[in-house]
Amino acid sequence: MSKPYIICHMMMSVDGRIACSMTAQLEGQNEYYSALDAIDATTRISGRVTAATEMTSGQTFQAKGGRAYGKNGFAKQTNATGYNIVMDTNGTLLWENEHEAPKPHLIIMSQKVSRDYIEYLNGQGISWIVAGKDHIDLRKAMDILATEFHVKRLAIVGGGKINGGFLDAGLIDELSILIGPGADGRSTEPSLFDGRPADRKPIALKLKSTKAYPDGAVWLRYLIK
């Protein structure tokens, strides 16, 4: 299997919470984005919820026929140097037309996505990957991303479940954490990694580097052992 070098880059509170509305209130926001530039990953992955709130109007696609695509596949609409990748299992989000976009979106979905939605993405000039029957097959999707889209390096900037899914699949090479000087403590809020099965063991890490900032933020980088 081929795959890009994958870095999970996130900002969190000292207790590991990652809700954007909370971390936006902490010192360290500027350092988070400068660190994101420093890790040199022009292709970035977000989840559907993050994309709905930060990248789209939040409106959803209404399929007419309802027939599922039902197979793995992909469409490369442009030769881009980097992509804004969105994991959208069932194919739900509406997008602007992206012909000639300098950094286009690429949507990754499961085979449950409707044929109507695939046609919609093609019409909008948006690249896509379908991998996995009922859920996105992350390993297959990353293989297609490396071999067909020639992505060599990417950053996961999504939510706890996406982070947890990539971690559990053994796909993350490096963890990059910007810790803001603050505590959240709300048990209902997402954490850095969520959703791994209860019988899993902890993933061992090797410290790569640390950097402290005058405002109290700390940047930690780990390699996955």
C-alpha positions as CSV (number, residue, x, y, z in Angstrom):
1,M,0.0,0.0,0.0
2,S,1.1,3.5,-0.8
3,K,0.2,6.5,1.3
4,P,1.2,10.1,2.0
5,Y,3.2,11.1,5.1
6,I,0.4,12.0,7.5
7,I,0.6,14.5,10.3
8,C,-2.3,15.1,12.7
9,H,-2.0,18.8,13.6
10,M,-4.4,20.1,16.2
11,M,-4.9,22.9,18.8
12,M,-6.2,21.8,22.2
13,S,-6.6,22.9,25.8
14,V,-4.3,21.4,28.4
15,D,-7.0,18.7,29.1
16,G,-7.1,17.6,25.5
17,R,-10.3,19.3,24.3
18,I,-10.4,20.6,20.8
19,A,-13.7,22.4,20.2
20,C,-12.9,25.3,17.9
21,S,-15.2,27.7,19.7
22,M,-13.2,27.0,22.9
23,T,-9.7,27.0,21.5
24,A,-10.5,30.3,19.7
25,Q,-10.7,31.9,23.2
26,L,-7.2,30.8,24.2
27,E,-3.8,32.2,23.5
28,G,-1.9,30.2,20.9
29,Q,-4.1,30.7,17.8
30,N,-1.4,32.5,15.9
31,E,1.1,29.9,16.8
32,Y,-1.2,27.1,15.7
33,Y,-1.4,28.6,12.1
34,S,2.3,29.4,12.0
35,A,3.1,25.8,13.1
36,L,0.7,24.5,10.4
37,D,2.7,26.4,7.8
38,A,5.9,25.1,9.3
39,I,5.0,21.4,8.9
40,D,4.7,22.0,5.1
41,A,1.6,20.0,4.4
42,T,-0.4,21.9,1.7
43,T,-3.0,19.1,1.5
44,R,-5.3,19.1,4.6
45,I,-8.1,16.9,5.7
46,S,-11.2,18.0,7.6
47,G,-14.4,16.2,8.7
48,R,-18.0,16.9,7.5
49,V,-19.0,18.8,10.6
50,T,-16.0,21.1,10.4
51,A,-16.5,21.6,6.7
52,A,-20.2,22.4,7.1
53,T,-19.5,25.2,9.6
54,E,-16.3,26.6,8.2
55,M,-16.2,25.9,4.4
56,T,-19.8,25.8,3.2
57,S,-23.2,27.4,3.9
58,G,-24.3,24.3,5.7
59,Q,-26.9,23.4,3.1
60,T,-27.2,19.8,2.1
61,F,-27.6,18.0,-1.2
62,Q,-30.9,16.3,-2.0
63,A,-30.5,13.3,-4.2
64,K,-33.3,12.6,-6.7
65,G,-32.9,9.0,-7.7
66,G,-31.4,7.6,-4.5
67,R,-29.3,4.9,-6.2
68,A,-26.0,4.3,-4.4
69,Y,-22.7,4.6,-6.4
70,G,-21.9,1.1,-5.1
71,K,-18.2,0.7,-6.0
72,N,-14.8,2.2,-5.3
73,G,-13.6,4.9,-7.7
74,F,-12.2,8.4,-8.1
75,A,-12.3,11.4,-10.4
76,K,-9.3,13.8,-10.7
77,Q,-10.6,17.1,-12.0
78,T,-7.4,19.1,-11.8
79,N,-3.6,18.8,-11.3
80,A,-3.4,20.7,-8.0
81,T,-0.4,21.1,-5.8
82,G,-2.6,20.8,-2.7
83,Y,-6.2,19.9,-1.8
84,N,-8.7,20.8,0.9
85,I,-9.9,17.2,1.6
86,V,-13.3,16.7,3.3
87,M,-14.4,13.3,4.6
88,D,-18.2,13.1,3.8
89,T,-19.3,9.5,4.1
90,N,-22.7,9.7,2.5
91,G,-22.1,12.8,0.2
92,T,-24.2,15.6,1.7
93,L,-22.5,19.0,1.4
94,L,-23.1,21.6,-1.2
95,W,-20.1,23.4,-2.8
96,E,-19.3,26.4,-5.0
97,N,-18.2,25.7,-8.6
98,E,-14.4,25.0,-8.4
99,H,-13.2,25.1,-12.0
100,E,-9.9,27.0,-11.9
101,A,-9.8,27.0,-8.0
102,P,-6.2,27.5,-6.8
103,K,-6.5,25.0,-3.9
104,P,-9.6,22.8,-4.7
105,H,-11.6,20.6,-2.5
106,L,-11.5,16.8,-2.8
107,I,-14.3,14.8,-1.3
108,I,-13.8,11.3,0.2
109,M,-16.9,9.2,0.5
110,S,-18.1,5.6,0.9
111,Q,-19.9,3.5,-1.7
112,K,-23.2,4.6,-0.1
113,V,-23.0,8.0,-1.7
114,S,-25.7,8.5,-4.4
115,R,-24.9,8.6,-8.1
116,D,-26.7,11.9,-8.2
117,Y,-24.1,13.4,-5.8
118,I,-21.2,12.0,-7.9
119,E,-22.7,13.7,-10.9
120,Y,-23.1,16.9,-8.9
121,L,-19.4,16.9,-7.9
122,N,-18.4,16.3,-11.5
123,G,-20.5,19.3,-12.6
124,Q,-18.9,21.5,-10.0
125,G,-15.4,20.5,-11.0
126,I,-14.7,18.9,-7.7
127,S,-12.4,15.9,-7.4
128,W,-13.6,12.9,-5.4
129,I,-12.7,9.4,-4.0
130,V,-15.1,6.6,-3.1
131,A,-13.5,3.9,-0.9
132,G,-15.3,1.4,1.3
133,K,-18.7,-0.2,1.3
134,D,-20.5,1.1,4.4
135,H,-17.8,3.3,5.9
136,I,-14.9,5.1,4.3
137,D,-11.9,2.7,3.9
138,L,-9.2,5.0,5.1
139,R,-6.3,2.8,3.9
140,K,-7.8,2.4,0.4
141,A,-8.5,6.2,0.2
142,M,-5.0,7.1,1.2
143,D,-3.6,4.6,-1.3
144,I,-5.6,6.3,-4.1
145,L,-4.6,9.7,-2.8
146,A,-0.9,8.8,-3.1
147,T,-0.9,6.9,-6.3
148,E,-3.5,8.8,-8.4
149,F,-3.4,12.3,-6.9
150,H,0.3,12.2,-6.1
151,V,-0.2,13.7,-2.6
152,K,3.0,13.0,-0.6
153,R,2.3,14.9,2.6
154,L,-0.9,15.9,4.3
155,A,-2.2,17.3,7.6
156,I,-5.3,16.1,9.4
157,V,-7.0,19.2,10.9
158,G,-10.4,17.6,11.6
159,G,-12.3,16.4,14.6
160,G,-11.6,13.8,17.3
161,K,-13.4,10.9,15.5
162,I,-11.5,11.5,12.2
163,N,-8.2,11.7,14.2
164,G,-9.2,8.5,16.1
165,G,-10.0,6.7,12.9
166,F,-6.7,7.5,11.3
167,L,-4.9,6.6,14.5
168,D,-6.7,3.3,14.8
169,A,-6.0,2.5,11.2
170,G,-2.2,3.0,11.7
171,L,-2.0,5.8,9.2
172,I,-0.7,8.7,11.3
173,D,3.1,9.2,11.1
174,E,3.4,12.3,13.2
175,L,1.4,14.1,15.9
176,S,1.7,17.9,16.0
177,I,-0.1,19.5,19.0
178,L,-0.4,23.2,19.8
179,I,-1.5,23.4,23.5
180,G,-3.2,26.6,24.4
181,P,-2.8,27.8,28.0
182,G,-6.3,27.1,29.2
183,A,-8.5,24.2,30.5
184,D,-11.9,23.2,29.3
185,G,-13.2,20.4,31.5
186,R,-16.5,19.9,29.8
187,S,-17.1,16.1,29.4
188,T,-19.4,16.7,26.4
189,E,-16.7,18.3,24.3
190,P,-14.6,16.4,21.7
191,S,-11.1,15.4,22.6
192,L,-8.0,15.0,20.5
193,F,-8.7,11.3,19.7
194,D,-12.2,9.9,20.0
195,G,-14.0,6.7,18.9
196,R,-11.4,4.0,19.1
197,P,-12.8,0.6,20.2
198,A,-12.7,-0.1,24.0
199,D,-10.3,-3.0,23.6
200,R,-7.5,-1.0,21.9
201,K,-4.2,-0.4,23.6
202,P,-2.5,3.0,23.8
203,I,-0.4,4.1,20.9
204,A,3.2,4.7,21.9
205,L,4.8,8.0,20.8
206,K,8.4,9.2,20.5
207,L,9.0,12.9,21.3
208,K,10.4,14.8,18.3
209,S,10.5,18.4,19.5
210,T,9.1,20.9,21.9
211,K,8.7,24.7,21.7
212,A,7.3,27.1,24.3
213,Y,6.0,30.6,23.4
214,P,5.9,33.7,25.5
215,D,2.1,33.7,25.7
216,G,2.1,30.3,27.4
217,A,1.3,28.1,24.4
218,V,3.4,25.0,23.8
219,W,4.0,23.1,20.5
220,L,4.7,19.4,20.9
221,R,5.7,17.1,18.0
222,Y,5.7,13.3,18.4
223,L,6.5,10.4,16.0
224,I,4.2,7.4,16.1
225,K,6.4,4.4,17.2
